[in-house]
């Protein structure tokens, strides 16, 4: 009986640690982070392949930059991911031996209307009471963004979630 209870507790704790995507909350801010396995060292040339990404500073093995006015749509997502909306973010790339970490913060959704441009921080949409909201459309949005960020920052095809 004790072994059964221990086994059940282990299963519950492991399932609670599983993550569908690479988003997390830090200091009430939505953060995306992933570690990619690669020996790539020429980050500026890789980033320059995407016209909406720009490196704004570098210090040794750390590169900081911005992504601006990016449009990405996926089927089954909410209005934030539909045509007419774009998003921007800050990113940091930290190189390490055989791998690099990408961290995205300050994710902001924008929509241009005839009257003005409106902006909404991702925290307002994705976070409630300090946790990621649990909703089908929101989970689809996060999965869409996760896949997109993995795609644009992948310099190799193998990646994992933590350094």
N, C-alpha and C positions, 0 to 999 in steps of 0.2 A: 504494500500500500504506500509506504514512504517513497519507494522508487517511482511509482506512478505519479504521485504528487510532485516530486522533484522533476520528472520528465515534463509534466504539464507546465510547471513554472518556467522551465527552461524554454519551452516552445513559445510561451507568452512573451517572455523577455526578448527573445530573438525577433519575433514578429514586430514588436514595438520599435526595434532598432532599425528595421528595414526602411529604406527610403526609395520612393518612386522616382525622384529626380534629385538634382543637386542644389535645391533651394533650401535655405535655412533662415532663421531669424536671429539677428544679433543686435542687441540694444534697440529693439523695436524697429529695426530696419531689415528689409528683405535683401538677402545676399545670395548670389549664386556663386558656387565655387566648385572647381573640378581640377583634378590633377591628370595630366596627360603624360604618357610614357613616350619619350622621344629624345633623340640626340640633337635636335634642331637648336641652333644657336643664333641664327640670323632672324630674330623676331621682327625687326623693322621691315624687311622685305616680305615676310609672310603677311604681316598686318596690311601692308600697302596693296595687297591683292584685293582687299575689300574697300571699295571707294568710300564707304560711310564710317570706317574706322580710322582713327588718327592717334599716333603716339604723341603725347604732349611733353613728356619728360622721361629721362632715364637716369639711373644711378647704379652703375655696376651691373648687377644681374636682375634689376627690377625696372620694368617698363610700365609707365602709366599712360592712360589715354582715354579717349572718349569714342562712343558710338553715337551718331546723331541721325535723326530723321530716318530711322530704319522701319521698313514696312515688311511684315511677315504675316501671312495668313495660314491658318490650318483649318480643315473641316471640323465642325462640331465645337468650335470655340465661341467665347462670348463676344459681345460688341467691341471690346477693347482690341480684339485681334482681327477685326473685320477691315474691309477697305475703308479708307478715309482716316484711319488712325495710324500713327507712327509712334515709335518710342526711341528714347535715348538713354544712355547709361555711361557710367565711368567704369573703366576696367584697370586691373593691375595684373601684370604677368611677372611671376618670379621664377627665374631659371634655377635649376639645381642639377646635379649630376644625373644625366639620363632622363630627366623629367622636367616639367614646368607646371606651375599652378596658375590658374586664371581665376581671379575674383572679380565679380561684377557687383556694383553697388549703385545707388542713386538711380534706379530704374524709374523713368517717368514716361507716361503715355500722353500723347498730344493729339488734338484734332483741330484742323483748320476749318473754320466756318466762315461764312461771308462777313460776319460781324467781328470775330476775333479768334485768336488761337487759345484754346483751353488746354491746361495741363493738369494731370492727376498723378500724384505719386503712387507707385505700385503698392505701398503699404496700405493705403486707404482701400484698395480693392482686394488685396490678397490676405491681409492680416486682421484678425479679430481676437481681442483679449489676449494678445501676445502669442497667438498660434496661427498657423496657416489655416485658412478657412477650408472646410470640408464641403465641397459642392462639385457636382459633375462638370459644370462649365469651367469653374476655377481650376480644377485638376487638369482639365483638357488644355487650358491656357498655359499652366505651368509646364506641362509636358511639351507643348508646342515650343515654348521659349527654351526649355532645357535642350530639346533636339536642335533648335536653331543655334544656340550658343555653342553647343558641342561641335556643330558643323563649322561655324565660322572660326573657331579657335583651334580646330584640330589640325595639327601638323603631321599627325600620324593617325592610324586608325584604332589604336589601342589606348584605352583610358580607364581610370578608376576614380572613385569619389574623394579620396583623401590622400594627402602627401605622406 
